[in-house]
Amino acid sequence: MHAEQCVEITVYGKVQGVYFRQSTLQKALELGVRGCVRNRRDGSVNILAAGPADAVIALIAWCRTGPALARVYKVDIEPLDHINEQGFSILRDA
C-alpha cells in the first residue's frame, strides 16, 4: 500500500484564463488524486491534493508546466495533515 500524501499547492504566473483549473481537474482524476482547485484574487491558482504519494508528486510535477497556454513562474508546496475532499472539484474563486 502506498503512503498517502496531502499538500497545498499554489501556482503563480499566467495561470488564470488558460484552463488551468479544468486541466488540473482532468489530471487529478487521471492520477487518482482527490482535492480541489480554485483561482485566488492575487492571480495564482490554489490546489489541495491528497492521494498516493507518487500520484501527488506527479500532479506537482505537472503543475510546474500546466496546460499549454499557462506560463508558470513559481510553485509553492506546503504539506498538510489531511484534507476532507472525497473527489476532485473546482471551487469558486477565493
Secondary structure as UniProt FT lines:
FT   STRAND          4..14
FT   HELIX           20..31
FT   STRAND          34..39
FT   TURN            41..42
FT   STRAND          45..52
FT   HELIX           53..63
FT   TURN            64..65
FT   TURN            68..69
FT   STRAND          71..79
FT   STRAND          88..90
//
